[in-house]
């Protein structure tokens, strides 16, 4: 069942990404599919997206990507770096501040 869901999401999202390459919702959905495959692929995918589209994203969108990356670093030093980047952008996402709180306790 899960394989069928992944195939359906990929069939839906990949064409949409080609049509709207900087759409943050599509990118985060595709990244979550990649997370199911491998954590490193997820992080590389989101970093690659930032490299290509960072200048087109607003601060909230960048903060969302940084927070998503941080949440997949398993409480490493990189986790803190990405969460601080998101915080510096005035992240509107509670996950940013929850993650910082957990790391800094």
Backbone as numpy.savetxt, mean C-alpha at the origin, in Angstrom:
# Nx Ny Nz CAx CAy CAz Cx Cy Cz
-11.85 -22.01 -3.89 -12.67 -20.80 -3.89 -11.81 -19.53 -3.89
-10.76 -19.55 -3.05 -9.90 -18.37 -2.97 -9.19 -18.11 -4.30
-8.76 -19.17 -4.99 -8.13 -19.02 -6.30 -9.08 -18.39 -7.30
-10.34 -18.77 -7.24 -11.33 -18.19 -8.14 -11.53 -16.71 -7.85
-11.53 -16.35 -6.56 -11.67 -14.94 -6.20 -10.47 -14.13 -6.69
-9.26 -14.68 -6.51 -8.06 -13.99 -6.98 -8.08 -13.80 -8.49
-8.49 -14.83 -9.20 -8.57 -14.74 -10.66 -9.58 -13.69 -11.07
-10.71 -13.64 -10.40 -11.74 -12.65 -10.70 -11.22 -11.24 -10.43
-10.55 -11.02 -9.28 -10.01 -9.70 -8.96 -8.97 -9.28 -9.99
-8.09 -10.21 -10.34 -7.06 -9.88 -11.32 -7.66 -9.54 -12.67
-8.66 -10.30 -13.07 -9.31 -10.05 -14.35 -10.00 -8.69 -14.36
-10.47 -8.27 -13.21 -11.16 -6.99 -13.10 -10.18 -5.83 -12.93
-9.18 -6.01 -12.08 -8.31 -4.91 -11.69 -7.19 -4.62 -12.67
-6.55 -5.64 -13.22 -5.43 -5.37 -14.13 -5.83 -4.52 -15.33
-6.94 -4.83 -15.99 -7.34 -3.94 -17.10 -7.64 -2.52 -16.62
-8.23 -2.40 -15.44 -8.54 -1.07 -14.90 -7.25 -0.31 -14.59
-6.21 -1.03 -14.14 -4.96 -0.35 -13.85 -4.35 0.21 -15.12
-4.49 -0.50 -16.21 -3.96 0.01 -17.48 -4.71 1.27 -17.91
-6.01 1.29 -17.63 -6.83 2.44 -17.99 -6.60 3.61 -17.03
-6.42 3.30 -15.74 -6.23 4.32 -14.70 -5.00 3.96 -13.87
-3.79 4.15 -14.41 -2.58 3.65 -13.75 -2.27 4.30 -12.41
-2.82 5.47 -12.13 -2.53 6.12 -10.86 -3.69 6.04 -9.87
-4.68 5.19 -10.13 -5.82 5.06 -9.23 -5.39 4.29 -7.98
-5.43 4.96 -6.86 -4.93 4.40 -5.61 -5.74 3.19 -5.15
-7.04 3.17 -5.37 -7.87 2.04 -4.97 -7.50 0.78 -5.75
-7.29 0.92 -7.03 -6.90 -0.23 -7.85 -5.53 -0.74 -7.42
-4.60 0.17 -7.19 -3.25 -0.22 -6.80 -3.25 -0.96 -5.47
-3.99 -0.46 -4.49 -4.02 -1.12 -3.19 -4.71 -2.48 -3.28
-5.71 -2.61 -4.12 -6.37 -3.90 -4.31 -5.41 -4.90 -4.95
-4.71 -4.46 -5.98 -3.74 -5.35 -6.62 -2.61 -5.70 -5.66
-2.19 -4.75 -4.85 -1.12 -5.03 -3.89 -1.56 -6.07 -2.88
-2.82 -6.01 -2.46 -3.29 -7.01 -1.50 -3.32 -8.39 -2.13
-3.59 -8.48 -3.42 -3.52 -9.77 -4.11 -2.08 -10.27 -4.13
-1.15 -9.36 -4.35 0.25 -9.74 -4.36 0.71 -10.17 -2.97
0.12 -9.58 -1.93 0.45 -9.95 -0.56 0.14 -11.42 -0.32
-0.95 -11.88 -0.91 -1.30 -13.28 -0.75 -0.24 -14.17 -1.38
0.46 -13.67 -2.38 1.51 -14.44 -3.02 2.81 -14.36 -2.20
3.28 -13.14 -1.98 4.52 -12.92 -1.23 4.55 -11.50 -0.71
4.95 -11.40 0.55 5.03 -10.09 1.20 6.01 -9.17 0.47
7.18 -9.65 0.09 8.17 -8.82 -0.58 7.66 -8.26 -1.90
6.88 -9.06 -2.61 6.31 -8.61 -3.88 5.33 -7.46 -3.64
4.57 -7.55 -2.58 3.61 -6.51 -2.19 4.34 -5.18 -1.98
5.41 -5.22 -1.19 6.15 -4.02 -0.85 6.83 -3.44 -2.09
7.44 -4.30 -2.90 8.08 -3.83 -4.15 7.06 -3.19 -5.08
5.88 -3.79 -5.17 4.83 -3.27 -6.04 4.41 -1.86 -5.61
4.18 -1.67 -4.32 3.76 -0.35 -3.85 4.88 0.68 -3.98
6.11 0.29 -3.71 7.23 1.22 -3.89 7.40 1.60 -5.35
7.21 0.64 -6.23 7.29 0.92 -7.67 6.19 1.91 -8.08
5.00 1.72 -7.55 3.90 2.63 -7.82 4.25 4.04 -7.36
4.81 4.16 -6.16 5.20 5.48 -5.66 6.26 6.12 -6.55
7.22 5.32 -6.99 8.26 5.86 -7.87 7.67 6.47 -9.14
6.64 5.82 -9.67 6.04 6.28 -10.94 5.07 7.44 -10.76
4.30 7.42 -9.66 3.17 8.35 -9.58 3.20 9.30 -8.38
4.26 9.31 -7.63 4.30 10.12 -6.41 3.96 11.59 -6.67
4.43 12.14 -7.77 4.18 13.56 -8.03 2.71 13.84 -8.35
1.95 12.81 -8.69 0.54 12.99 -9.02 -0.39 12.72 -7.84
0.15 12.18 -6.76 -0.67 11.80 -5.62 -0.73 12.92 -4.61
-1.89 13.05 -3.97 -1.97 14.02 -2.88 -1.40 13.38 -1.61
-1.27 14.16 -0.56 -0.64 13.67 0.67 -1.39 12.51 1.29
-2.71 12.53 1.25 -3.50 11.44 1.83 -3.26 10.13 1.07
-3.16 10.21 -0.24 -2.91 9.01 -1.04 -1.52 8.45 -0.75
-0.53 9.33 -0.66 0.82 8.87 -0.34 0.84 8.25 1.06
0.17 8.88 1.99 0.12 8.36 3.37 -0.53 6.98 3.39
-1.53 6.78 2.57 -2.19 5.47 2.50 -1.21 4.40 2.03
-0.45 4.72 1.00 0.52 3.75 0.48 1.62 3.50 1.52
2.15 4.56 2.12 3.19 4.38 3.14 2.68 3.53 4.30
1.45 3.77 4.72 0.88 3.00 5.83 0.71 1.53 5.43
0.25 1.29 4.21 0.10 -0.09 3.74 1.46 -0.80 3.70
2.48 -0.11 3.24 3.81 -0.72 3.20 4.27 -1.02 4.63
4.11 -0.05 5.52 4.56 -0.22 6.90 3.90 -1.42 7.57
2.63 -1.59 7.31 1.89 -2.68 7.95 2.35 -4.06 7.48
3.20 -4.10 6.49 3.68 -5.38 5.97 5.17 -5.58 6.17
5.77 -4.79 7.04 7.20 -4.94 7.33 7.45 -5.68 8.64
6.43 -6.16 9.30 6.59 -6.96 10.53 7.39 -6.26 11.62
7.05 -5.03 11.92 7.65 -4.30 13.03 9.17 -4.20 12.94
9.65 -3.86 11.77 11.08 -3.64 11.58 11.34 -2.14 11.63
12.59 -1.76 11.46 12.94 -0.34 11.41 12.25 0.33 10.22
12.08 -0.41 9.13 11.40 0.13 7.95 9.94 0.46 8.27
9.33 -0.33 9.14 7.96 -0.06 9.54 7.86 1.35 10.12
8.74 1.65 11.05 8.74 2.97 11.68 9.00 4.06 10.65
9.94 3.85 9.75 10.25 4.86 8.73 9.03 5.18 7.88
8.33 4.15 7.41 7.16 4.39 6.56 6.01 5.03 7.34
5.81 4.61 8.58 4.75 5.23 9.38 5.05 6.69 9.66
6.31 7.00 9.90 6.68 8.40 10.13 6.50 9.24 8.86
6.80 8.64 7.70 6.54 9.35 6.44 5.05 9.66 6.31
4.21 8.68 6.62 2.77 8.88 6.54 2.32 9.95 7.54
2.83 9.90 8.76 2.48 10.90 9.78 2.89 12.29 9.34
4.09 12.41 8.76 4.57 13.72 8.30 3.69 14.30 7.21
2.95 13.45 6.51 2.01 13.90 5.48 0.62 14.16 6.05
0.51 14.17 7.39 -0.77 14.34 8.08 -1.78 13.28 7.67
-1.34 12.04 7.75 -2.19 10.91 7.37 -3.56 10.98 8.03
-4.62 10.79 7.26 -5.97 10.77 7.83 -6.37 9.35 8.30
-5.43 8.42 8.26 -5.75 7.01 8.54 -5.34 6.62 9.96
-6.29 6.10 10.69 -6.05 5.68 12.08 -4.98 4.61 12.16
-4.85 3.79 11.11 -3.85 2.73 11.11 -2.42 3.28 11.22
-2.21 4.47 10.69 -0.89 5.10 10.79 -0.53 5.34 12.24
-1.46 5.92 12.98 -1.20 6.30 14.36 -1.27 5.10 15.31
-2.10 4.13 14.97 -2.15 2.89 15.75 -0.81 2.17 15.62
-0.29 2.08 14.41 1.00 1.44 14.18 2.12 2.15 14.92
2.12 3.48 14.87 3.14 4.25 15.60 3.04 4.00 17.09
1.82 3.99 17.59 1.61 3.74 19.02 2.13 2.38 19.44
1.86 1.39 18.64 2.33 0.04 18.96 3.85 -0.07 18.91
4.45 0.61 17.95 5.92 0.56 17.82 6.64 1.34 18.91
6.04 2.43 19.35 6.72 3.32 20.27 6.41 3.05 21.74
5.60 2.05 22.01 5.29 1.70 23.42 6.45 1.07 24.10
